Amino acid sequence: MVSRVPDPGAMVTTEWTAADTVAHVAMIAKMYTALVRPDGAPPLDARGQDQIEKTTVDTVSVLNTMVLRDFPERDISVLVTGLLADIEEVLRVTEDADPATPLGWLGDSKVPLAGVLAHLVNELQIHGWDIARALRLPWTIPPADAALFFDLFMVGVLTQDTGHLLDTDEPPRERRIAVAFRSAYTTPVVLVLHRGLVTVEEPGGPVDARISFDPPSLNLMMFHRVGRVRTALTRKIVVSGPRPWLLPAFLRVVRLP
């Protein structure tokens, strides 16, 4: 799709051109080729690595700006060639690896290998959507592919170790909030926020809210591409349960950039 972009300099978000957006995704793939290698060197210099370790959900943009500033390539054909080569390398290196292998990620968090690959798939989907929407090009996010982000990345990092990733200035709430998530493409799961910590539980116990969701719509909403009201009105996300008014407090902690 991006090889057909008529103007690489066209703005596709408030801050990034089409070429900037492709460069961002290409750099993530390049960083992941280093991350998945058992003997891989750090993907960034000392300054970049320091920023990676202290990054939270709310400061991801700082890291993105730093990486893009240090990566000047904006020729889309060059970027796409490098992106495809790095994706092939990631797949080659991980072909026989254990999907549950924990890898260090942003904010001193740990993500299973399968979650890292799911994150890369989501980057392709979300930023492809950005470019397609801005330039009126066709773009489809298959629900089964979008579901990988929730199933393997989000649940994966919450199961492993969130590190500083979800740190917030908001004081921890004593009230336990349990939210059940279900879709036709994911494993049913309950996420629990209690005293500032988020844990993963099996379904079956008491919950405060239930969310049934269409995976592409959930991802686009969580990454602030579409509004919550619009998503709810189109029934792409349905909220139920005895205490749905607790969701805003839950989502102030369980959030994405």
Secondary structure by P-SEA (a helix, b strand, c coil): cccccccccccccccccaaaaaaaaaaaaaaaaaaacccccccccaaaaaaaaaccccaaaaaaaaaaaacccccaaaaaaaaaaaaaaaaaaaccccccbbbbccccbbbcaaaaaaaaaaaaaaaaaaaaaaabbbbbbccccccccccccaaaaaacccccccccccccccbbbbbbbbcccccbbbbbbcccccccccccccccbbbbbcaaaaaaaaaccccaaaaaaacccccccccccaaaaaaaccccc
